[in-house]
Amino acid sequence: MENAAKQTGKPFLMRIGIGLFAIGMAAVLAVFVLFATGMENLPVWLSAAAGVITPLGLLLGLIALVREARTAKTAETG
C-alpha cells in the first residue's frame, strides 16, 4: 500500500488536506461575496466552514509534509 501512495505522487493525507483547504477557501470567498452584496446575516455553517475547514486543511497538509520528510530522511539514512 505504501508503494501505491508513492506511485500516485501525493500521500493520502496531503490530498485530504488540499481538498479541505480548497473547500474552506471557497467558503471564505462565498462569505466575502455575500457580504459585499449586502447580506448581513450569513449562515453560521458558512462562517464556521470558512473559519474551521481552511486551517484544518492547512494543518493536515503540513502534517503530511512533515511525515513525508521524516520518512524520506529515515529511508536515506537507513
Secondary structure, 3 states (H helix, E strand, C coil): CHHHHHHHCCCHHHHHHHHHHHHHHHHHHHHHHHHHCCCCCCCHHHHHHHHHHHHHHHHHHHHHHHHHHHHHHHHHHC
